[in-house]
Amino acid sequence: MSNFSQLKDLVMSLEADFEKFYDKGNSAAGTRVRKGMQELKNMAQTIRTEVQNAKNTAGEAAPAKAAPAAKKAAPAAAKKAAPAKKK
């Protein structure tokens, strides 16, 4: 859960710079926003990787569920609607 706290802290720390950039037009604040957003992106990727690894590890311990049997596709001609008759 510490990752979530870090994520929230980072977003909250950017609030003042967002206001300075969008409301006051401070371009230096825009640079800080871009830097913070890059950090946010990297943190998000790290969390995604951790979650995927945890899922894969947990999936190896539990028996895999069998995939439901695939239904046969209807012929393409059966899927098309009949053309409307002209009067």
C-alpha positions as a Markdown table, in Angstrom:
| # | Residue | x | y | z |
|---|---|---|---|---|
| 1 | Met | 0.0 | 0.0 | 0.0 |
| 2 | Ser | 3.0 | 2.3 | 0.3 |
| 3 | Asn | 3.1 | 2.6 | -3.5 |
| 4 | Phe | -0.4 | 4.1 | -3.4 |
| 5 | Ser | 0.6 | 6.6 | -0.7 |
| 6 | Gln | 3.7 | 7.6 | -2.8 |
| 7 | Leu | 1.5 | 8.0 | -5.8 |
| 8 | Lys | -1.0 | 10.2 | -4.0 |
| 9 | Asp | 1.8 | 12.3 | -2.4 |
| 10 | Leu | 3.4 | 12.9 | -5.9 |
| 11 | Val | 0.0 | 14.0 | -7.4 |
| 12 | Met | -0.7 | 16.3 | -4.4 |
| 13 | Ser | 2.8 | 17.8 | -4.6 |
| 14 | Leu | 2.1 | 18.8 | -8.2 |
| 15 | Glu | -1.1 | 20.7 | -7.4 |
| 16 | Ala | 0.6 | 24.1 | -6.7 |
| 17 | Asp | 2.7 | 23.9 | -9.9 |
| 18 | Phe | -0.4 | 23.0 | -12.0 |
| 19 | Glu | -2.2 | 26.1 | -10.6 |
| 20 | Lys | 0.9 | 28.3 | -11.3 |
| 21 | Phe | 1.2 | 27.1 | -14.8 |
| 22 | Tyr | -2.5 | 27.0 | -15.9 |
| 23 | Asp | -3.8 | 30.0 | -13.9 |
| 24 | Lys | -0.8 | 32.3 | -13.8 |
| 25 | Gly | 1.0 | 31.3 | -17.0 |
| 26 | Asn | 4.3 | 30.5 | -15.1 |
| 27 | Ser | 6.4 | 28.5 | -17.6 |
| 28 | Ala | 8.9 | 27.3 | -15.0 |
| 29 | Ala | 6.0 | 25.7 | -13.2 |
| 30 | Gly | 5.1 | 24.0 | -16.5 |
| 31 | Thr | 8.6 | 22.4 | -16.5 |
| 32 | Arg | 8.1 | 21.2 | -13.0 |
| 33 | Val | 4.7 | 19.7 | -14.0 |
| 34 | Arg | 6.2 | 17.9 | -16.9 |
| 35 | Lys | 9.0 | 16.5 | -14.7 |
| 36 | Gly | 6.5 | 15.4 | -12.1 |
| 37 | Met | 4.3 | 13.8 | -14.7 |
| 38 | Gln | 7.3 | 11.8 | -16.0 |
| 39 | Glu | 8.0 | 10.6 | -12.4 |
| 40 | Leu | 4.3 | 9.7 | -12.2 |
| 41 | Lys | 4.5 | 7.7 | -15.5 |
| 42 | Asn | 7.6 | 5.8 | -14.2 |
| 43 | Met | 6.0 | 5.1 | -10.9 |
| 44 | Ala | 2.9 | 3.8 | -12.6 |
| 45 | Gln | 4.9 | 1.5 | -14.8 |
| 46 | Thr | 6.7 | 0.1 | -11.8 |
| 47 | Ile | 3.4 | -0.5 | -10.0 |
| 48 | Arg | 2.0 | -2.2 | -13.1 |
| 49 | Thr | 5.0 | -4.5 | -13.3 |
| 50 | Glu | 4.7 | -5.4 | -9.6 |
| 51 | Val | 1.0 | -6.2 | -9.9 |
| 52 | Gln | 1.6 | -8.3 | -13.0 |
| 53 | Asn | 4.4 | -10.2 | -11.3 |
| 54 | Ala | 2.2 | -10.8 | -8.2 |
| 55 | Lys | -0.6 | -12.1 | -10.4 |
| 56 | Asn | 1.7 | -14.4 | -12.3 |
| 57 | Thr | 3.2 | -15.7 | -9.0 |
| 58 | Ala | -0.2 | -16.3 | -7.5 |
| 59 | Gly | -1.4 | -17.9 | -10.7 |
| 60 | Glu | 1.4 | -20.5 | -10.6 |
| 61 | Ala | 0.4 | -21.7 | -7.1 |
| 62 | Ala | -3.3 | -22.1 | -7.9 |
| 63 | Pro | -4.5 | -24.5 | -10.6 |
| 64 | Ala | -5.3 | -22.8 | -13.9 |
| 65 | Lys | -9.0 | -22.5 | -14.8 |
| 66 | Ala | -9.9 | -24.2 | -18.1 |
| 67 | Ala | -10.9 | -21.7 | -20.8 |
| 68 | Pro | -14.6 | -22.1 | -21.8 |
| 69 | Ala | -15.0 | -23.9 | -25.1 |
| 70 | Ala | -15.1 | -21.5 | -28.1 |
| 71 | Lys | -18.3 | -21.5 | -30.1 |
| 72 | Lys | -18.1 | -22.1 | -33.8 |
| 73 | Ala | -18.6 | -19.0 | -35.8 |
| 74 | Ala | -21.6 | -18.8 | -38.0 |
| 75 | Pro | -21.0 | -18.7 | -41.7 |
| 76 | Ala | -20.5 | -15.2 | -43.0 |
| 77 | Ala | -23.5 | -15.4 | -45.3 |
| 78 | Ala | -25.8 | -16.2 | -42.3 |
| 79 | Lys | -24.6 | -13.0 | -40.5 |
| 80 | Lys | -25.5 | -10.6 | -43.3 |
| 81 | Ala | -29.0 | -9.2 | -43.5 |
| 82 | Ala | -30.9 | -9.8 | -46.7 |
| 83 | Pro | -31.0 | -6.8 | -49.0 |
| 84 | Ala | -34.2 | -4.8 | -49.0 |
| 85 | Lys | -36.4 | -5.3 | -52.0 |
| 86 | Lys | -36.9 | -2.3 | -54.3 |
| 87 | Lys | -40.4 | -1.2 | -55.1 |
